[in-house]
Every structure is written in structure tokens, then in C-alpha cells.
């Protein structure tokens, strides 16, 4: 199945997902937005699909009618990533130990959208805040040795470093 590089707008996204899946829908949706996106995410789930709500960057908390879950035997889960490493500090290390070999081998390749020099960090955050970012936003510095970059994701709630040391 060939996936489009980017589909803009909530309605266009839902239509594209249903078209790509022959109106079947998808098995899993990972939703970092919440609020206004939850109902659309539920509409594109296949029977017995699972919606993982991992954030509420949309601001408001989603209100869900339970019967919308029962119609297609859907599963809704709230995923609080921070709860794992607050209560189990070793959990984050375990996850990185599993991910780093995959990253180093090139098996996981995050989609990098725009790159900004460190001096334009405020523009990078504005890109996220105004939801114009397509993929990850990367802050870079060429003035420091060794060079480094900062991956900014989800309105600044997740940071990842890459250093060419």
C-alpha cells in the first residue's frame, strides 16, 4: 500500500485513511491531540480497533459517548508515558536500550520536517504551536563543536538529542 506523504486537515485525513483501507479502517490509532480529534479517530478504526490517546495537545479534554465504542467493539486506552518513568525510573532506560540499536541500524527513521538554527528556536516552537509542522522539527547548531541538533516534538513535551561526537 502506498501511503501519501502528507494529508492536510482532519476531514481530508479521515477520508484518505478510509480510502486507503477500502473503508475497512485501521487497527490502531495513536492520538496525541485528543479533544477534537478523538471522534475522527474513532470513525477511522476498524472493528475491534484500538485508540491510544497519548496526549491532549488540542487543549480541551475529549468527551466520548460510550455507545460509539460499543458499535464496533472498539477499545480506548489512555496512555500516560510520564507515569511509567515517575513510578519506574528504570523503564525509560529499558526502552532506550531496546530502541537505540534499531535507530543506529537505520531501522527507525523519524520524519524530519523543518530544520531551524538554534537562534530561531522561537520560530520552531511557533511552527509547532500553530500546527504547521509536518514531521519532527529540528533545531541545529553549527557554531558549537561537535555539532549537535535537538529534535522537538509535540509542542515541546518530548525532546531527543543527536550528537555527532
ChimeraX commands (.cxc) that place a marker at each C-alpha (Angstrom):
marker #1 position 0.00,0.00,0.00 radius 0.5
marker #1 position 1.43,3.35,-0.99 radius 0.5
marker #1 position 0.88,6.00,1.67 radius 0.5
marker #1 position 0.59,9.71,0.91 radius 0.5
marker #1 position 3.44,11.84,2.21 radius 0.5
marker #1 position 1.12,14.33,3.90 radius 0.5
marker #1 position -2.62,14.81,4.06 radius 0.5
marker #1 position -3.75,18.17,5.45 radius 0.5
marker #1 position -6.83,18.79,7.53 radius 0.5
marker #1 position -8.81,16.46,9.76 radius 0.5
marker #1 position -11.56,15.64,7.26 radius 0.5
marker #1 position -9.08,15.03,4.44 radius 0.5
marker #1 position -7.10,12.74,6.73 radius 0.5
marker #1 position -10.13,10.65,7.68 radius 0.5
marker #1 position -11.21,10.36,4.03 radius 0.5
marker #1 position -7.68,9.37,2.98 radius 0.5
marker #1 position -7.44,6.67,5.66 radius 0.5
marker #1 position -10.78,5.17,4.70 radius 0.5
marker #1 position -9.90,5.27,1.00 radius 0.5
marker #1 position -6.50,3.65,1.58 radius 0.5
marker #1 position -8.08,0.86,3.64 radius 0.5
marker #1 position -11.06,0.21,1.35 radius 0.5
marker #1 position -13.38,1.64,4.06 radius 0.5
marker #1 position -12.14,-1.02,6.49 radius 0.5
marker #1 position -10.35,1.46,8.76 radius 0.5
marker #1 position -7.16,0.93,10.72 radius 0.5
marker #1 position -6.48,-1.35,13.66 radius 0.5
marker #1 position -4.69,1.18,15.86 radius 0.5
marker #1 position -4.70,4.98,16.09 radius 0.5
marker #1 position -2.15,6.77,18.28 radius 0.5
marker #1 position -3.67,10.18,19.03 radius 0.5
marker #1 position -1.51,12.90,20.63 radius 0.5
marker #1 position -4.11,15.64,20.02 radius 0.5
marker #1 position -7.20,14.45,21.91 radius 0.5
marker #1 position -10.24,16.73,22.14 radius 0.5
marker #1 position -11.40,17.49,18.59 radius 0.5
marker #1 position -9.55,14.52,17.04 radius 0.5
marker #1 position -10.95,11.68,19.16 radius 0.5
marker #1 position -14.27,11.36,17.33 radius 0.5
marker #1 position -12.49,11.33,13.95 radius 0.5
marker #1 position -10.01,8.77,15.24 radius 0.5
marker #1 position -12.89,6.54,16.36 radius 0.5
marker #1 position -14.51,6.86,12.89 radius 0.5
marker #1 position -11.40,5.53,11.12 radius 0.5
marker #1 position -10.95,2.50,13.38 radius 0.5
marker #1 position -11.73,-0.97,12.03 radius 0.5
marker #1 position -13.91,-3.37,14.01 radius 0.5
marker #1 position -12.19,-4.26,17.28 radius 0.5
marker #1 position -9.74,-1.41,16.70 radius 0.5
marker #1 position -7.82,0.35,19.43 radius 0.5
marker #1 position -7.46,4.08,20.06 radius 0.5
marker #1 position -4.48,5.07,22.18 radius 0.5
marker #1 position -4.84,8.62,23.49 radius 0.5
marker #1 position -1.31,9.71,24.36 radius 0.5
marker #1 position -1.86,13.43,24.85 radius 0.5
marker #1 position -4.16,16.39,24.68 radius 0.5
marker #1 position -2.21,18.95,22.70 radius 0.5
marker #1 position -5.57,20.15,21.36 radius 0.5
marker #1 position -6.16,21.75,24.74 radius 0.5
marker #1 position -9.59,20.50,25.79 radius 0.5
marker #1 position -10.28,17.08,27.22 radius 0.5
marker #1 position -12.27,14.84,24.88 radius 0.5
marker #1 position -15.86,13.91,25.71 radius 0.5
marker #1 position -16.76,10.44,24.41 radius 0.5
marker #1 position -20.14,8.75,24.11 radius 0.5
marker #1 position -19.60,5.18,25.25 radius 0.5
marker #1 position -22.02,3.77,22.66 radius 0.5
marker #1 position -19.56,4.90,19.94 radius 0.5
marker #1 position -17.11,2.36,21.37 radius 0.5
marker #1 position -19.66,-0.45,21.56 radius 0.5
marker #1 position -20.85,-0.22,17.94 radius 0.5
marker #1 position -17.67,-1.77,16.56 radius 0.5
marker #1 position -16.26,-3.27,19.75 radius 0.5
marker #1 position -13.60,-0.57,19.98 radius 0.5
marker #1 position -11.01,-0.25,22.71 radius 0.5
marker #1 position -10.00,3.15,24.11 radius 0.5
marker #1 position -6.86,3.46,26.24 radius 0.5
marker #1 position -5.31,6.46,27.91 radius 0.5
marker #1 position -1.53,6.18,27.75 radius 0.5
marker #1 position 0.37,8.27,30.27 radius 0.5
marker #1 position 4.02,7.89,29.29 radius 0.5
marker #1 position 5.24,10.02,32.19 radius 0.5
marker #1 position 3.55,7.75,34.73 radius 0.5
marker #1 position 5.90,4.92,33.81 radius 0.5
marker #1 position 9.13,6.74,34.44 radius 0.5
marker #1 position 7.91,8.58,37.53 radius 0.5
marker #1 position 6.95,5.30,39.22 radius 0.5
marker #1 position 9.56,3.10,37.49 radius 0.5
marker #1 position 12.68,5.18,36.70 radius 0.5
marker #1 position 14.41,2.21,35.04 radius 0.5
marker #1 position 11.59,1.88,32.48 radius 0.5
marker #1 position 12.88,4.73,30.30 radius 0.5
marker #1 position 16.39,3.22,30.26 radius 0.5
marker #1 position 14.95,-0.15,29.26 radius 0.5
marker #1 position 13.03,1.42,26.38 radius 0.5
marker #1 position 16.07,3.31,25.09 radius 0.5
marker #1 position 18.21,0.18,25.38 radius 0.5
marker #1 position 15.74,-1.52,23.01 radius 0.5
marker #1 position 15.36,1.47,20.65 radius 0.5
marker #1 position 18.95,2.63,20.23 radius 0.5
marker #1 position 20.16,-0.45,18.31 radius 0.5
marker #1 position 17.23,-0.01,15.91 radius 0.5
marker #1 position 17.99,3.70,15.47 radius 0.5
marker #1 position 21.70,3.06,14.92 radius 0.5
marker #1 position 20.92,0.35,12.36 radius 0.5
marker #1 position 18.70,2.80,10.45 radius 0.5
marker #1 position 15.57,0.69,11.01 radius 0.5
marker #1 position 13.71,3.59,12.63 radius 0.5
marker #1 position 13.75,6.85,10.73 radius 0.5
marker #1 position 11.74,9.72,12.19 radius 0.5
marker #1 position 10.23,12.04,9.62 radius 0.5
marker #1 position 12.12,15.31,9.88 radius 0.5
marker #1 position 10.11,18.29,8.73 radius 0.5
marker #1 position 11.70,21.72,9.01 radius 0.5
marker #1 position 15.13,22.48,10.41 radius 0.5
marker #1 position 15.84,25.70,12.30 radius 0.5
marker #1 position 19.11,27.15,13.55 radius 0.5
marker #1 position 19.17,27.46,17.34 radius 0.5
marker #1 position 18.82,31.24,17.04 radius 0.5
marker #1 position 15.37,30.67,15.51 radius 0.5
marker #1 position 14.11,28.38,18.31 radius 0.5
marker #1 position 11.12,30.66,18.87 radius 0.5
marker #1 position 10.06,30.20,15.21 radius 0.5
marker #1 position 10.43,26.43,15.61 radius 0.5
marker #1 position 8.14,26.45,18.65 radius 0.5
marker #1 position 5.67,28.68,16.79 radius 0.5
marker #1 position 5.66,26.12,13.96 radius 0.5
marker #1 position 4.56,23.51,16.50 radius 0.5
marker #1 position 2.13,25.77,18.33 radius 0.5
marker #1 position 0.36,26.77,15.11 radius 0.5
marker #1 position 0.29,23.11,13.95 radius 0.5
marker #1 position 2.17,23.79,10.75 radius 0.5
marker #1 position 4.83,21.17,11.48 radius 0.5
marker #1 position 4.90,18.17,9.18 radius 0.5
marker #1 position 7.09,15.59,10.88 radius 0.5
marker #1 position 9.59,16.48,13.59 radius 0.5
marker #1 position 11.06,19.94,13.98 radius 0.5
marker #1 position 14.85,20.01,14.31 radius 0.5
marker #1 position 16.94,22.71,16.00 radius 0.5
marker #1 position 20.57,22.72,14.87 radius 0.5
marker #1 position 23.77,24.47,15.81 radius 0.5
marker #1 position 26.81,24.80,13.63 radius 0.5
marker #1 position 28.64,27.13,15.99 radius 0.5
marker #1 position 29.48,24.51,18.62 radius 0.5
marker #1 position 31.98,21.74,18.16 radius 0.5
marker #1 position 30.99,18.99,17.88 radius 0.5
marker #1 position 27.82,19.92,16.00 radius 0.5
marker #1 position 24.54,18.90,17.60 radius 0.5
marker #1 position 20.83,19.01,16.98 radius 0.5
marker #1 position 17.69,18.90,19.11 radius 0.5
marker #1 position 14.54,17.11,17.99 radius 0.5
marker #1 position 11.43,18.92,19.22 radius 0.5
marker #1 position 8.14,17.06,19.16 radius 0.5
marker #1 position 4.57,17.50,20.36 radius 0.5
marker #1 position 4.61,21.18,21.30 radius 0.5
marker #1 position 7.80,20.73,23.29 radius 0.5
marker #1 position 6.77,17.81,25.50 radius 0.5
marker #1 position 9.24,15.31,24.05 radius 0.5
marker #1 position 12.87,16.05,23.33 radius 0.5
marker #1 position 15.53,13.87,21.75 radius 0.5
marker #1 position 19.21,14.62,21.22 radius 0.5
marker #1 position 21.52,13.64,18.41 radius 0.5
marker #1 position 25.18,14.43,18.79 radius 0.5
marker #1 position 27.83,13.75,16.18 radius 0.5
marker #1 position 30.53,13.45,18.84 radius 0.5
marker link #1:1,2 radius 0.2
marker link #1:2,3 radius 0.2
marker link #1:3,4 radius 0.2
marker link #1:4,5 radius 0.2
marker link #1:5,6 radius 0.2
marker link #1:6,7 radius 0.2
marker link #1:7,8 radius 0.2
marker link #1:8,9 radius 0.2
marker link #1:9,10 radius 0.2
marker link #1:10,11 radius 0.2
marker link #1:11,12 radius 0.2
marker link #1:12,13 radius 0.2
marker link #1:13,14 radius 0.2
marker link #1:14,15 radius 0.2
marker link #1:15,16 radius 0.2
marker link #1:16,17 radius 0.2
marker link #1:17,18 radius 0.2
marker link #1:18,19 radius 0.2
marker link #1:19,20 radius 0.2
marker link #1:20,21 radius 0.2
marker link #1:21,22 radius 0.2
marker link #1:22,23 radius 0.2
marker link #1:23,24 radius 0.2
marker link #1:24,25 radius 0.2
marker link #1:25,26 radius 0.2
marker link #1:26,27 radius 0.2
marker link #1:27,28 radius 0.2
marker link #1:28,29 radius 0.2
marker link #1:29,30 radius 0.2
marker link #1:30,31 radius 0.2
marker link #1:31,32 radius 0.2
marker link #1:32,33 radius 0.2
marker link #1:33,34 radius 0.2
marker link #1:34,35 radius 0.2
marker link #1:35,36 radius 0.2
marker link #1:36,37 radius 0.2
marker link #1:37,38 radius 0.2
marker link #1:38,39 radius 0.2
marker link #1:39,40 radius 0.2
marker link #1:40,41 radius 0.2
marker link #1:41,42 radius 0.2
marker link #1:42,43 radius 0.2
marker link #1:43,44 radius 0.2
marker link #1:44,45 radius 0.2
marker link #1:45,46 radius 0.2
marker link #1:46,47 radius 0.2
marker link #1:47,48 radius 0.2
marker link #1:48,49 radius 0.2
marker link #1:49,50 radius 0.2
marker link #1:50,51 radius 0.2
marker link #1:51,52 radius 0.2
marker link #1:52,53 radius 0.2
marker link #1:53,54 radius 0.2
marker link #1:54,55 radius 0.2
marker link #1:55,56 radius 0.2
marker link #1:56,57 radius 0.2
marker link #1:57,58 radius 0.2
marker link #1:58,59 radius 0.2
marker link #1:59,60 radius 0.2
marker link #1:60,61 radius 0.2
marker link #1:61,62 radius 0.2
marker link #1:62,63 radius 0.2
marker link #1:63,64 radius 0.2
marker link #1:64,65 radius 0.2
marker link #1:65,66 radius 0.2
marker link #1:66,67 radius 0.2
marker link #1:67,68 radius 0.2
marker link #1:68,69 radius 0.2
marker link #1:69,70 radius 0.2
marker link #1:70,71 radius 0.2
marker link #1:71,72 radius 0.2
marker link #1:72,73 radius 0.2
marker link #1:73,74 radius 0.2
marker link #1:74,75 radius 0.2
marker link #1:75,76 radius 0.2
marker link #1:76,77 radius 0.2
marker link #1:77,78 radius 0.2
marker link #1:78,79 radius 0.2
marker link #1:79,80 radius 0.2
marker link #1:80,81 radius 0.2
marker link #1:81,82 radius 0.2
marker link #1:82,83 radius 0.2
marker link #1:83,84 radius 0.2
marker link #1:84,85 radius 0.2
marker link #1:85,86 radius 0.2
marker link #1:86,87 radius 0.2
marker link #1:87,88 radius 0.2
marker link #1:88,89 radius 0.2
marker link #1:89,90 radius 0.2
marker link #1:90,91 radius 0.2
marker link #1:91,92 radius 0.2
marker link #1:92,93 radius 0.2
marker link #1:93,94 radius 0.2
marker link #1:94,95 radius 0.2
marker link #1:95,96 radius 0.2
marker link #1:96,97 radius 0.2
marker link #1:97,98 radius 0.2
marker link #1:98,99 radius 0.2
marker link #1:99,100 radius 0.2
marker link #1:100,101 radius 0.2
marker link #1:101,102 radius 0.2
marker link #1:102,103 radius 0.2
marker link #1:103,104 radius 0.2
marker link #1:104,105 radius 0.2
marker link #1:105,106 radius 0.2
marker link #1:106,107 radius 0.2
marker link #1:107,108 radius 0.2
marker link #1:108,109 radius 0.2
marker link #1:109,110 radius 0.2
marker link #1:110,111 radius 0.2
marker link #1:111,112 radius 0.2
marker link #1:112,113 radius 0.2
marker link #1:113,114 radius 0.2
marker link #1:114,115 radius 0.2
marker link #1:115,116 radius 0.2
marker link #1:116,117 radius 0.2
marker link #1:117,118 radius 0.2
marker link #1:118,119 radius 0.2
marker link #1:119,120 radius 0.2
marker link #1:120,121 radius 0.2
marker link #1:121,122 radius 0.2
marker link #1:122,123 radius 0.2
marker link #1:123,124 radius 0.2
marker link #1:124,125 radius 0.2
marker link #1:125,126 radius 0.2
marker link #1:126,127 radius 0.2
marker link #1:127,128 radius 0.2
marker link #1:128,129 radius 0.2
marker link #1:129,130 radius 0.2
marker link #1:130,131 radius 0.2
marker link #1:131,132 radius 0.2
marker link #1:132,133 radius 0.2
marker link #1:133,134 radius 0.2
marker link #1:134,135 radius 0.2
marker link #1:135,136 radius 0.2
marker link #1:136,137 radius 0.2
marker link #1:137,138 radius 0.2
marker link #1:138,139 radius 0.2
marker link #1:139,140 radius 0.2
marker link #1:140,141 radius 0.2
marker link #1:141,142 radius 0.2
marker link #1:142,143 radius 0.2
marker link #1:143,144 radius 0.2
marker link #1:144,145 radius 0.2
marker link #1:145,146 radius 0.2
marker link #1:146,147 radius 0.2
marker link #1:147,148 radius 0.2
marker link #1:148,149 radius 0.2
marker link #1:149,150 radius 0.2
marker link #1:150,151 radius 0.2
marker link #1:151,152 radius 0.2
marker link #1:152,153 radius 0.2
marker link #1:153,154 radius 0.2
marker link #1:154,155 radius 0.2
marker link #1:155,156 radius 0.2
marker link #1:156,157 radius 0.2
marker link #1:157,158 radius 0.2
marker link #1:158,159 radius 0.2
marker link #1:159,160 radius 0.2
marker link #1:160,161 radius 0.2
marker link #1:161,162 radius 0.2
marker link #1:162,163 radius 0.2
marker link #1:163,164 radius 0.2
marker link #1:164,165 radius 0.2
view
